[in-house]
Amino acid sequence: MGKKYLVTLLSIVTVIIFIYFSFDFFKGNHKNTLSKTMNRPEISTIEEKNKNIDIEIPSHEIFSYGFYKDDIYMSIDENSKSKLGNKIVHYNLKTKKKTILFTSNFDNSSVQGIKVNNKWVTWIDADDYGEQRNIYAMNKRTREIKRITNHNQTVVNGFPSLSGHYLSWIYYDKNKKRSYVMLRDLYKKKIKLYLY
């Protein structure tokens, strides 16, 4: 019994450390500065910290975004009832091509928490109050989008963390009144559950 407890405790600590470091390591080198260009209301600007440039993007308001090389993935408001993000858009800085990848499943939406790396894009599709949330992942090569959570789970730690092909988040089960650290292998499509 003691050995099982120790293994469980070590697993939980490992996942918590993984989540903590993945936040710092995968933040990217981009300022979280978004602004609307006053003279052109259909243009939004993102300041790129390392290159000391402003990137103008033909878009309505941007609510969440993630960079990987010349690709920007962002949550935008395109005529949503909530006036919050309702679409995930891919914008290539070289080609200037803008592609809609995902539209929210909620009438009053708030698509947010975008995380990007070389192979994956992840986000949360939520209602505007945050009471209903679903986590999604898209394979960048195939553009296949998969819903990760099965039923509007309560994600406790804000947004999931993406590290390599692993996605982690903290889930609270209202019925059991317990929190769990969830770890999803995006290739194998398996979720490991750790008691928190």
C-alpha positions in Angstrom: 0.0 0.0 0.0 2.8 2.4 0.8 4.6 1.8 -2.5 1.4 2.4 -4.5 0.9 5.7 -2.6 4.5 6.8 -3.3 4.2 5.9 -7.0 0.9 7.9 -7.3 2.4 10.9 -5.4 5.5 10.9 -7.6 3.4 10.7 -10.7 1.3 13.7 -9.6 4.4 15.7 -8.7 6.0 14.9 -12.1 2.9 16.0 -14.0 2.7 19.3 -12.0 6.3 20.0 -12.7 5.7 19.2 -16.4 2.8 21.6 -16.5 4.8 24.4 -14.8 7.8 24.1 -17.1 5.7 23.8 -20.2 4.1 27.1 -19.5 7.5 28.8 -19.4 9.2 26.9 -22.2 6.4 27.2 -24.8 5.3 30.7 -24.2 7.2 31.8 -27.3 9.1 35.1 -27.8 6.1 37.3 -28.5 4.8 40.1 -26.5 1.1 39.7 -25.6 0.4 43.0 -27.2 -2.6 43.3 -29.5 -3.9 46.6 -30.8 -6.4 47.8 -33.3 -5.1 50.1 -36.0 -7.2 53.2 -35.5 -7.3 54.3 -39.1 -8.1 50.8 -40.4 -10.6 49.0 -38.1 -10.2 45.6 -40.0 -6.4 45.5 -39.2 -5.0 44.2 -35.9 -1.4 44.5 -34.9 0.8 42.1 -32.9 4.1 43.3 -31.7 6.9 40.7 -32.2 9.4 41.2 -29.4 12.5 39.5 -30.8 12.4 41.1 -34.3 11.3 44.5 -33.0 8.5 44.7 -35.6 4.8 45.1 -35.6 2.8 42.5 -37.6 -0.4 43.8 -39.1 -3.0 41.2 -39.7 -6.2 41.6 -41.7 -8.7 40.6 -39.1 -11.3 41.8 -36.7 -10.4 41.8 -33.0 -7.9 39.1 -31.9 -8.5 37.5 -28.5 -5.9 34.8 -28.3 -3.0 33.8 -30.5 0.1 31.6 -30.9 3.1 31.8 -33.2 5.2 29.1 -34.8 7.8 30.4 -37.3 5.8 32.2 -40.0 2.4 30.9 -38.9 0.0 32.7 -36.5 -3.0 30.9 -35.2 -5.5 33.2 -33.6 -9.0 33.4 -32.1 -11.0 36.2 -33.8 -14.4 37.7 -33.4 -16.3 37.4 -36.7 -19.8 38.6 -36.1 -20.2 36.6 -32.9 -23.1 37.4 -30.5 -20.8 37.6 -27.5 -18.3 39.9 -29.3 -15.6 37.4 -28.2 -13.6 35.0 -30.3 -15.7 32.6 -32.3 -13.2 31.3 -35.0 -9.7 29.9 -35.1 -7.8 31.4 -38.1 -4.4 30.5 -39.5 -2.4 33.4 -41.0 0.9 32.8 -42.9 3.2 35.8 -42.7 5.0 35.1 -45.9 2.0 34.3 -48.2 -0.4 36.6 -46.3 -3.0 33.9 -46.7 -5.7 33.7 -44.0 -7.7 30.4 -43.5 -10.5 29.7 -41.1 -9.9 26.4 -39.4 -12.6 26.2 -36.8 -15.9 27.9 -35.9 -17.2 27.7 -32.3 -20.1 25.3 -31.4 -21.5 27.9 -29.0 -23.9 30.7 -30.0 -22.3 33.0 -27.3 -18.7 31.8 -27.8 -15.3 32.5 -26.4 -12.6 30.6 -28.3 -9.4 31.1 -26.4 -6.2 29.6 -24.9 -4.4 28.9 -28.2 -1.1 26.9 -27.8 1.1 26.1 -30.9 4.2 24.0 -31.5 5.7 22.5 -34.6 3.0 19.8 -35.0 -0.1 20.8 -33.0 -2.5 23.7 -32.3 -4.7 23.4 -29.2 -7.5 25.7 -27.9 -10.6 25.8 -25.7 -14.0 26.4 -27.2 -16.2 27.8 -24.5 -19.4 29.8 -23.9 -19.0 33.4 -23.0 -19.4 32.7 -19.2 -16.9 29.8 -19.2 -19.4 27.4 -17.8 -19.1 25.0 -20.8 -15.6 24.3 -22.1 -14.3 21.8 -24.6 -10.6 21.3 -25.5 -9.6 20.8 -29.1 -6.4 19.8 -30.9 -5.5 20.1 -34.5 -2.7 18.2 -36.2 -1.0 20.8 -38.4 0.1 18.4 -41.1 -3.3 16.8 -41.7 -5.4 19.6 -40.3 -7.5 17.0 -38.5 -9.3 18.5 -35.6 -10.2 16.4 -32.6 -12.3 17.2 -29.6 -10.2 16.2 -26.6 -12.8 16.4 -23.8 -16.0 14.5 -23.9 -18.5 16.7 -22.2 -18.0 20.3 -21.2 -15.4 19.5 -18.4 -14.4 22.2 -16.0 -10.8 23.0 -16.8 -9.3 24.4 -13.6 -5.9 25.6 -14.5 -7.0 28.2 -17.1 -5.8 26.7 -20.3 -4.2 23.3 -21.1 -0.5 23.2 -21.6 1.0 21.8 -24.8 4.5 20.2 -24.7 5.6 18.1 -27.7 2.7 15.7 -28.4 1.3 15.9 -24.9 -1.5 18.1 -23.6 -2.1 18.5 -19.9 -4.8 20.2 -17.8 -6.5 20.0 -14.5 -10.1 18.7 -14.5 -12.5 19.1 -11.6 -15.2 16.4 -11.2 -18.2 18.2 -9.6 -20.0 15.0 -8.6 -16.9 13.4 -6.9 -15.7 16.8 -5.7 -12.1 15.8 -6.8 -9.5 17.3 -9.1 -7.5 15.3 -11.6 -4.4 16.1 -13.6 -5.1 14.9 -17.1 -2.3 14.0 -19.6 -3.3 13.3 -23.2 -0.9 11.8 -25.8 -2.2 13.4 -29.0 -0.7 10.7 -31.2 -2.0 7.6 -29.2 -5.2 9.4 -28.2 -4.9 8.1 -24.7 -5.6 10.1 -21.5 -3.8 9.3 -18.3 -5.6 10.4 -15.1 -3.8 11.4 -11.9 -5.6 12.2 -8.7 -4.8 15.7 -7.5 
